[in-house]
Amino acid sequence: MVDSARSKNAVLRITQLSTELIAALRAHPRRVAAGVGSALLLSSAGAWALVEAQPQLPPRATVATVYDAGVAAQTEAIASADLHYANSTTVRRQDTVQQLLKRLGVTDPAAVKQLGADARMRALVTAGATPEPVRALVNAQGELLQLSATLPLPAGDSAVPLWRALLVRAGQDGALEVSTTERQMEVRTRLANVPVRGALSTALGQSGVPAAIGTQLVKVFAPQMDLRRSLRKGDQVALVYQVHALDGREVRPGRLLAAEIRTHGTTRQAVWFAASGDAKGAYYTPAGQGLEKAWASSPLPGAKITSPFGMRLHPVRGIREMHEGVDYAAHIGTPVPSVADGRVKFAGVQSGYGNVVKIGHPGGFETVYAHLSSIAVKPGQAVSEGELIGKSGNSGTSTGPHLHFEFHSAGRLVDPQRMASYVPQGKPLPPGEKAAFFAATAVMRTQLAQAAGGGDAAQLARAD
């Protein structure tokens, strides 16, 4: 109760003082203003005294420098400068000299015309796609200052490892000077043991085997199996192959010399051998059996058979008679190759068959290709397996465009679809070459055995 009374008295006292202060301000406004002004003046004087007590700082100085950017002069210098551009590309499939130069930034008509007519430049693009780069230095006007490239090996000299460098330079008179430098490369033999854990190409790449060697490997065993699809995890590949080196640097893969495939519990081997007078060579088993197919399975692989071998109702005569071959559906003009090496016995027009070609093959075999639209061979001409002998058509007694194909064994008609059971599966060694084969492949067979037992790591050895 006492506290409540005290609070009320305090409030009344504060209210009374506030009323008196307001009344004083209203009665004496000038005196109050003077007092406040004096208090502010005294506080300002104190602040000034504090400032005056601090040490004097040096006066602030401003330095101005004038730069001459010379933008106009620099722009003119850049515009008049002789800029050079270094470009690089590779030869692509079906490239022309003109297309290659365009990708390199060469647009000078004189250079394009001169190099387009140069035999060495044409040889560069004729070889097809290559991994080795073509480098060029051109100016801002598209004029060629320098070009360098590696030329392919000359045809027929693939056994001689040459480095053929092509160099093009701009001469003093503005014309281009083209020169070629040839250097013989060192041949090295590399052994590789490749465990297959996934894709064949991946396994070869991880073991350092060049892609070109992998391509040769697939092609060698293609008549027996498709390596890209057949190999599985756990299979093993052993290789003996060549690489070509220049100044101690390996610059180009060479030839696959020997290979061994271990898959599904089966081992297949191949060694390369070139018979006398045969620079190309071929692949054989270590026993001398050819791996390259001597006969194709069909003149038109994959083509639909419209009429098989055997008795049938003749579509024109309307009588039942023997159909002595197989008819393949083919548009007019489809290329027709020989299924095997041989010699042309007949090439011309024959009643009913129209344009026809007959080829005799070693071993007493004969093949016939009928109803052709054109013939590309002559009687007595030697032909190779896969060589064009004509084009399919609709000549003679025919109800539509197709190819009629016959196979004869020792003068007897045989179903062409059973041809594989009669013909040799691989090209045999040439007569009299067996001793030379075993002598030439002895080192390869030894190296292949070393590679097959060499573990995961690739091994490198210099050829003797």
LUMFIMAR-163055 format. One record per residue (C-alpha): x, y, z; residue number from 1. Coordinates in steps of 0.02 Angstrom, whole numbers. Layout:
BEGIN
<nudren <X Y Z> NUM> ...
//
This chain:
BEGIN
<nudren <0 0 0> 1> <nudren <145 113 44> 2> <nudren <232 75 -122> 3> <nudren <77 122 -221> 4> <nudren <65 291 -134> 5> <nudren <249 327 -166> 6> <nudren <229 289 -352> 7> <nudren <83 407 -368> 8> <nudren <180 547 -281> 9> <nudren <330 522 -399> 10> <nudren <220 533 -553> 11> <nudren <136 692 -487> 12> <nudren <307 768 -450> 13> <nudren <375 732 -627> 14> <nudren <217 804 -705> 15> <nudren <235 964 -601> 16> <nudren <419 986 -650> 17> <nudren <378 961 -835> 18> <nudren <241 1095 -824> 19> <nudren <361 1218 -740> 20> <nudren <499 1185 -872> 21> <nudren <379 1217 -1016> 22> <nudren <319 1378 -934> 23> <nudren <498 1438 -911> 24> <nudren <539 1403 -1094> 25> <nudren <389 1501 -1149> 26> <nudren <428 1646 -1030> 27> <nudren <615 1660 -1069> 28> <nudren <650 1585 -1244> 29> <nudren <805 1692 -1280> 30> <nudren <894 1646 -1120> 31> <nudren <867 1459 -1152> 32> <nudren <932 1476 -1332> 33> <nudren <1086 1571 -1271> 34> <nudren <1124 1436 -1143> 35> <nudren <1111 1297 -1270> 36> <nudren <1221 1395 -1393> 37> <nudren <1353 1422 -1260> 38> <nudren <1358 1236 -1222> 39> <nudren <1379 1193 -1408> 40> <nudren <1518 1324 -1428> 41> <nudren <1615 1256 -1280> 42> <nudren <1604 1077 -1352> 43> <nudren <1666 1138 -1525> 44> <nudren <1814 1228 -1444> 45> <nudren <1862 1068 -1355> 46> <nudren <1858 968 -1518> 47> <nudren <1967 1099 -1607> 48> <nudren <2092 1091 -1465> 49> <nudren <2105 903 -1488> 50> <nudren <2133 922 -1677> 51> <nudren <2267 1056 -1653> 52> <nudren <2357 939 -1535> 53> <nudren <2383 808 -1677> 54> <nudren <2541 816 -1788> 55> <nudren <2521 900 -1958> 56> <nudren <2508 781 -2111> 57> <nudren <2596 824 -2274> 58> <nudren <2486 901 -2409> 59> <nudren <2406 780 -2534> 60> <nudren <2490 778 -2706> 61> <nudren <2407 723 -2871> 62> <nudren <2518 661 -3014> 63> <nudren <2445 656 -3190> 64> <nudren <2530 555 -3331> 65> <nudren <2476 565 -3512> 66> <nudren <2485 401 -3614> 67> <nudren <2486 401 -3805> 68> <nudren <2389 242 -3845> 69> <nudren <2422 259 -4031> 70> <nudren <2269 154 -4070> 71> <nudren <2265 206 -4251> 72> <nudren <2449 163 -4279> 73> <nudren <2431 -5 -4193> 74> <nudren <2277 -49 -4295> 75> <nudren <2369 -5 -4455> 76> <nudren <2520 -110 -4404> 77> <nudren <2412 -262 -4367> 78> <nudren <2320 -243 -4532> 79> <nudren <2483 -234 -4630> 80> <nudren <2570 -375 -4533> 81> <nudren <2612 -536 -4629> 82> <nudren <2520 -661 -4519> 83> <nudren <2557 -847 -4536> 84> <nudren <2437 -987 -4489> 85> <nudren <2490 -1166 -4451> 86> <nudren <2358 -1295 -4498> 87> <nudren <2355 -1484 -4488> 88> <nudren <2239 -1621 -4553> 89> <nudren <2244 -1802 -4612> 90> <nudren <2205 -1878 -4781> 91> <nudren <2026 -1940 -4785> 92> <nudren <1943 -2073 -4888> 93> <nudren <1911 -2022 -5069> 94> <nudren <2002 -1857 -5040> 95> <nudren <2062 -1750 -5185> 96> <nudren <2212 -1635 -5182> 97> <nudren <2095 -1487 -5190> 98> <nudren <1991 -1546 -5040> 99> <nudren <2149 -1577 -4938> 100> <nudren <2219 -1403 -4976> 101> <nudren <2052 -1322 -4934> 102> <nudren <2053 -1400 -4759> 103> <nudren <2231 -1336 -4737> 104> <nudren <2173 -1158 -4777> 105> <nudren <2258 -1147 -4947> 106> <nudren <2147 -1044 -5062> 107> <nudren <2276 -971 -5182> 108> <nudren <2217 -1029 -5356> 109> <nudren <2395 -1043 -5423> 110> <nudren <2449 -1157 -5282> 111> <nudren <2293 -1264 -5295> 112> <nudren <2317 -1283 -5483> 113> <nudren <2503 -1326 -5471> 114> <nudren <2486 -1452 -5330> 115> <nudren <2329 -1528 -5405> 116> <nudren <2432 -1579 -5557> 117> <nudren <2582 -1641 -5457> 118> <nudren <2601 -1832 -5461> 119> <nudren <2670 -1838 -5283> 120> <nudren <2523 -1742 -5211> 121> <nudren <2403 -1855 -5306> 122> <nudren <2493 -2008 -5236> 123> <nudren <2468 -1937 -5061> 124> <nudren <2279 -1936 -5076> 125> <nudren <2261 -2089 -5189> 126> <nudren <2322 -2203 -5049> 127> <nudren <2165 -2163 -4949> 128> <nudren <2145 -2121 -4766> 129> <nudren <2306 -2115 -4665> 130> <nudren <2337 -2077 -4480> 131> <nudren <2493 -1974 -4516> 132> <nudren <2458 -1785 -4519> 133> <nudren <2483 -1665 -4663> 134> <nudren <2546 -1496 -4599> 135> <nudren <2542 -1329 -4688> 136> <nudren <2594 -1149 -4656> 137> <nudren <2488 -1018 -4747> 138> <nudren <2475 -829 -4739> 139> <nudren <2322 -720 -4716> 140> <nudren <2292 -718 -4905> 141> <nudren <2279 -909 -4912> 142> <nudren <2448 -928 -4999> 143> <nudren <2546 -1085 -4958> 144> <nudren <2716 -1054 -4877> 145> <nudren <2760 -1233 -4830> 146> <nudren <2681 -1407 -4829> 147> <nudren <2749 -1570 -4758> 148> <nudren <2678 -1746 -4766> 149> <nudren <2727 -1930 -4769> 150> <nudren <2700 -2016 -4935> 151> <nudren <2634 -2195 -4944> 152> <nudren <2752 -2334 -4995> 153> <nudren <2769 -2358 -5184> 154> <nudren <2658 -2493 -5258> 155> <nudren <2744 -2662 -5256> 156> <nudren <2879 -2608 -5132> 157> <nudren <2784 -2636 -4971> 158> <nudren <2920 -2757 -4914> 159> <nudren <3047 -2614 -4914> 160> <nudren <3013 -2500 -4765> 161> <nudren <3042 -2324 -4829> 162> <nudren <3003 -2157 -4750> 163> <nudren <2954 -2045 -4895> 164> <nudren <2942 -1865 -4838> 165> <nudren <2855 -1739 -4952> 166> <nudren <2903 -1556 -4932> 167> <nudren <2828 -1407 -5024> 168> <nudren <2905 -1233 -5004> 169> <nudren <2868 -1064 -5081> 170> <nudren <3013 -1010 -5192> 171> <nudren <3084 -836 -5216> 172> <nudren <2984 -812 -5376> 173> <nudren <2822 -863 -5290> 174> <nudren <2814 -1036 -5371> 175> <nudren <2805 -1188 -5260> 176> <nudren <2954 -1306 -5250> 177> <nudren <2906 -1489 -5220> 178> <nudren <3037 -1613 -5158> 179> <nudren <3038 -1791 -5091> 180> <nudren <3160 -1868 -4969> 181> <nudren <3173 -2057 -4946> 182> <nudren <3252 -2142 -4795> 183> <nudren <3256 -2327 -4758> 184> <nudren <3180 -2372 -4591> 185> <nudren <3238 -2500 -4466> 186> <nudren <3131 -2657 -4450> 187> <nudren <3092 -2718 -4275> 188> <nudren <2996 -2870 -4221> 189> <nudren <2874 -2855 -4077> 190> <nudren <2800 -2998 -3978> 191> <nudren <2637 -2973 -3886> 192> <nudren <2531 -3081 -3772> 193> <nudren <2355 -3009 -3760> 194> <nudren <2230 -3072 -3631> 195> <nudren <2052 -3041 -3688> 196> <nudren <1943 -2965 -3553> 197> <nudren <1816 -2876 -3663> 198> <nudren <1816 -2811 -3841> 199> <nudren <1962 -2871 -3948> 200> <nudren <2006 -2694 -4003> 201> <nudren <2012 -2636 -3822> 202> <nudren <2123 -2782 -3770> 203> <nudren <2244 -2749 -3914> 204> <nudren <2250 -2563 -3876> 205> <nudren <2287 -2593 -3691> 206> <nudren <2432 -2706 -3740> 207> <nudren <2504 -2573 -3857> 208> <nudren <2464 -2666 -4018> 209> <nudren <2434 -2544 -4164> 210> <nudren <2259 -2541 -4237> 211> <nudren <2329 -2586 -4409> 212> <nudren <2396 -2750 -4339> 213> <nudren <2226 -2787 -4263> 214> <nudren <2145 -2760 -4433> 215> <nudren <2266 -2884 -4512> 216> <nudren <2231 -3010 -4374> 217> <nudren <2043 -3005 -4402> 218> <nudren <2066 -3025 -4590> 219> <nudren <2185 -3174 -4572> 220> <nudren <2061 -3278 -4472> 221> <nudren <1904 -3213 -4560> 222> <nudren <1882 -3372 -4665> 223> <nudren <1872 -3473 -4503> 224> <nudren <1791 -3357 -4377> 225> <nudren <1738 -3179 -4339> 226> <nudren <1862 -3129 -4205> 227> <nudren <1766 -2971 -4158> 228> <nudren <1615 -3076 -4106> 229> <nudren <1689 -3245 -4062> 230> <nudren <1819 -3201 -3929> 231> <nudren <1764 -3202 -3746> 232> <nudren <1838 -3156 -3578> 233> <nudren <1980 -3275 -3537> 234> <nudren <2033 -3304 -3718> 235> <nudren <2213 -3270 -3767> 236> <nudren <2295 -3191 -3919> 237> <nudren <2481 -3204 -3957> 238> <nudren <2559 -3099 -4095> 239> <nudren <2723 -3077 -4188> 240> <nudren <2725 -2921 -4296> 241> <nudren <2841 -2791 -4371> 242> <nudren <2858 -2607 -4334> 243> <nudren <2960 -2482 -4435> 244> <nudren <3072 -2360 -4340> 245> <nudren <3161 -2201 -4394> 246> <nudren <3302 -2130 -4288> 247> <nudren <3253 -2250 -4149> 248> <nudren <3071 -2193 -4151> 249> <nudren <2934 -2315 -4204> 250> <nudren <2836 -2224 -4337> 251> <nudren <2735 -2354 -4431> 252> <nudren <2664 -2529 -4401> 253> <nudren <2721 -2662 -4522> 254> <nudren <2658 -2836 -4563> 255> <nudren <2580 -2965 -4448> 256> <nudren <2703 -3111 -4457> 257> <nudren <2621 -3242 -4346> 258> <nudren <2470 -3258 -4232> 259> <nudren <2390 -3380 -4113> 260> <nudren <2210 -3378 -4051> 261> <nudren <2160 -3481 -3900> 262> <nudren <1971 -3483 -3880> 263> <nudren <1842 -3607 -3816> 264> <nudren <1979 -3737 -3789> 265> <nudren <2036 -3725 -3970> 266> <nudren <2202 -3657 -4034> 267> <nudren <2220 -3583 -4207> 268> <nudren <2386 -3523 -4278> 269> <nudren <2442 -3428 -4433> 270> <nudren <2612 -3382 -4506> 271> <nudren <2652 -3271 -4654> 272> <nudren <2753 -3337 -4801> 273> <nudren <2798 -3263 -4971> 274> <nudren <2837 -3391 -5104> 275> <nudren <2967 -3357 -5239> 276> <nudren <2912 -3211 -5346> 277> <nudren <2764 -3170 -5232> 278> <nudren <2797 -3009 -5136> 279> <nudren <2619 -3005 -5068> 280> <nudren <2630 -3172 -4979> 281> <nudren <2491 -3264 -4888> 282> <nudren <2450 -3342 -4719> 283> <nudren <2462 -3528 -4682> 284> <nudren <2449 -3645 -4535> 285> <nudren <2619 -3698 -4464> 286> <nudren <2595 -3860 -4561> 287> <nudren <2580 -3766 -4726> 288> <nudren <2392 -3770 -4753> 289> <nudren <2327 -3608 -4830> 290> <nudren <2210 -3503 -4724> 291> <nudren <2152 -3388 -4863> 292> <nudren <1996 -3456 -4944> 293> <nudren <2029 -3524 -5118> 294> <nudren <1844 -3513 -5164> 295> <nudren <1708 -3388 -5119> 296> <nudren <1547 -3466 -5058> 297> <nudren <1445 -3378 -5192> 298> <nudren <1469 -3254 -5335> 299> <nudren <1341 -3141 -5249> 300> <nudren <1353 -3171 -5060> 301> <nudren <1193 -3124 -4971> 302> <nudren <1088 -3118 -5130> 303> <nudren <918 -3203 -5126> 304> <nudren <903 -3371 -5216> 305> <nudren <751 -3362 -5329> 306> <nudren <770 -3536 -5405> 307> <nudren <876 -3676 -5327> 308> <nudren <966 -3821 -5410> 309> <nudren <858 -3971 -5460> 310> <nudren <698 -4016 -5553> 311> <nudren <575 -3875 -5582> 312> <nudren <438 -3810 -5697> 313> <nudren <527 -3703 -5826> 314> <nudren <455 -3526 -5814> 315> <nudren <461 -3500 -6004> 316> <nudren <439 -3672 -6082> 317> <nudren <310 -3727 -5954> 318> <nudren <382 -3903 -5943> 319> <nudren <463 -3992 -5797> 320> <nudren <651 -4006 -5819> 321> <nudren <817 -4000 -5729> 322> <nudren <878 -3830 -5671> 323> <nudren <1067 -3850 -5685> 324> <nudren <1117 -3707 -5573> 325> <nudren <1058 -3577 -5447> 326> <nudren <973 -3413 -5490> 327> <nudren <1015 -3260 -5384> 328> <nudren <907 -3105 -5382> 329> <nudren <1011 -2959 -5447> 330> <nudren <974 -2791 -5527> 331> <nudren <1041 -2762 -5701> 332> <nudren <1221 -2701 -5689> 333> <nudren <1265 -2787 -5524> 334> <nudren <1453 -2831 -5528> 335> <nudren <1486 -3018 -5542> 336> <nudren <1657 -3082 -5481> 337> <nudren <1741 -3249 -5511> 338> <nudren <1722 -3365 -5361> 339> <nudren <1902 -3431 -5380> 340> <nudren <2064 -3416 -5476> 341> <nudren <2054 -3489 -5650> 342> <nudren <2059 -3459 -5837> 343> <nudren <1916 -3404 -5950> 344> <nudren <1860 -3546 -6065> 345> <nudren <1716 -3454 -6149> 346> <nudren <1654 -3274 -6150> 347> <nudren <1515 -3230 -6271> 348> <nudren <1334 -3262 -6321> 349> <nudren <1257 -3434 -6304> 350> <nudren <1079 -3483 -6348> 351> <nudren <965 -3476 -6197> 352> <nudren <1105 -3416 -6081> 353> <nudren <1125 -3249 -6170> 354> <nudren <1290 -3169 -6121> 355> <nudren <1387 -3305 -6030> 356> <nudren <1561 -3333 -5956> 357> <nudren <1635 -3505 -5920> 358> <nudren <1791 -3519 -5811> 359> <nudren <1901 -3672 -5784> 360> <nudren <1982 -3691 -5613> 361> <nudren <2126 -3801 -5548> 362> <nudren <2069 -3971 -5487> 363> <nudren <1946 -4005 -5628> 364> <nudren <1815 -3878 -5578> 365> <nudren <1715 -3761 -5691> 366> <nudren <1595 -3618 -5656> 367> <nudren <1465 -3538 -5770> 368> <nudren <1390 -3362 -5758> 369> <nudren <1240 -3330 -5872> 370> <nudren <1112 -3198 -5924> 371> <nudren <1243 -3060 -5902> 372> <nudren <1212 -2883 -5964> 373> <nudren <1398 -2861 -6006> 374> <nudren <1558 -2963 -6010> 375> <nudren <1723 -2897 -5939> 376> <nudren <1843 -3039 -5987> 377> <nudren <1907 -3129 -6142> 378> <nudren <1936 -3314 -6181> 379> <nudren <2105 -3373 -6118> 380> <nudren <2119 -3235 -5989> 381> <nudren <2178 -3281 -5814> 382> <nudren <2066 -3217 -5675> 383> <nudren <2085 -3209 -5487> 384> <nudren <1959 -3246 -5351> 385> <nudren <1850 -3090 -5332> 386> <nudren <1898 -3017 -5501> 387> <nudren <1756 -2939 -5602> 388> <nudren <1705 -3049 -5749> 389> <nudren <1543 -2960 -5799> 390> <nudren <1381 -2882 -5738> 391> <nudren <1213 -2963 -5708> 392> <nudren <1072 -2937 -5829> 393> <nudren <922 -3012 -5919> 394> <nudren <996 -3077 -6082> 395> <nudren <947 -3241 -6163> 396> <nudren <794 -3342 -6111> 397> <nudren <750 -3252 -5950> 398> <nudren <594 -3191 -5862> 399> <nudren <682 -3052 -5766> 400> <nudren <850 -2982 -5709> 401> <nudren <953 -3113 -5616> 402> <nudren <1116 -3212 -5618> 403> <nudren <1117 -3397 -5664> 404> <nudren <1268 -3485 -5585> 405> <nudren <1327 -3664 -5615> 406> <nudren <1463 -3772 -5535> 407> <nudren <1541 -3925 -5619> 408> <nudren <1660 -4049 -5537> 409> <nudren <1754 -4166 -5654> 410> <nudren <1625 -4134 -5790> 411> <nudren <1477 -4173 -5676> 412> <nudren <1344 -4047 -5624> 413> <nudren <1344 -4014 -5437> 414> <nudren <1228 -3907 -5331> 415> <nudren <1320 -3740 -5311> 416> <nudren <1257 -3731 -5132> 417> <nudren <1361 -3887 -5094> 418> <nudren <1514 -3816 -5181> 419> <nudren <1613 -3797 -5019> 420> <nudren <1617 -3986 -4993> 421> <nudren <1708 -4009 -5160> 422> <nudren <1832 -3865 -5173> 423> <nudren <1991 -3840 -5068> 424> <nudren <1963 -3737 -4909> 425> <nudren <2129 -3646 -4917> 426> <nudren <2255 -3599 -5050> 427> <nudren <2391 -3733 -5046> 428> <nudren <2576 -3695 -5048> 429> <nudren <2644 -3672 -5224> 430> <nudren <2728 -3828 -5293> 431> <nudren <2908 -3850 -5232> 432> <nudren <2892 -3719 -5094> 433> <nudren <2867 -3833 -4943> 434> <nudren <3051 -3840 -4891> 435> <nudren <3068 -3651 -4912> 436> <nudren <2910 -3626 -4810> 437> <nudren <2973 -3723 -4659> 438> <nudren <3143 -3640 -4666> 439> <nudren <3071 -3463 -4681> 440> <nudren <2941 -3485 -4544> 441> <nudren <3052 -3573 -4415> 442> <nudren <3098 -3410 -4327> 443> <nudren <2918 -3348 -4330> 444> <nudren <2855 -3510 -4252> 445> <nudren <2985 -3497 -4114> 446> <nudren <2940 -3315 -4080> 447> <nudren <2755 -3358 -4079> 448> <nudren <2788 -3491 -3946> 449> <nudren <2882 -3361 -3844> 450> <nudren <2740 -3236 -3860> 451> <nudren <2608 -3366 -3813> 452> <nudren <2700 -3403 -3651> 453> <nudren <2750 -3224 -3613> 454> <nudren <2615 -3174 -3491> 455> <nudren <2519 -3011 -3499> 456> <nudren <2661 -2893 -3545> 457> <nudren <2706 -2853 -3725> 458> <nudren <2887 -2891 -3766> 459> <nudren <2998 -2803 -3891> 460> <nudren <3141 -2883 -3987> 461> <nudren <3247 -2818 -4130> 462> <nudren <3243 -2924 -4288> 463> <nudren <3407 -2999 -4345> 464> 
//
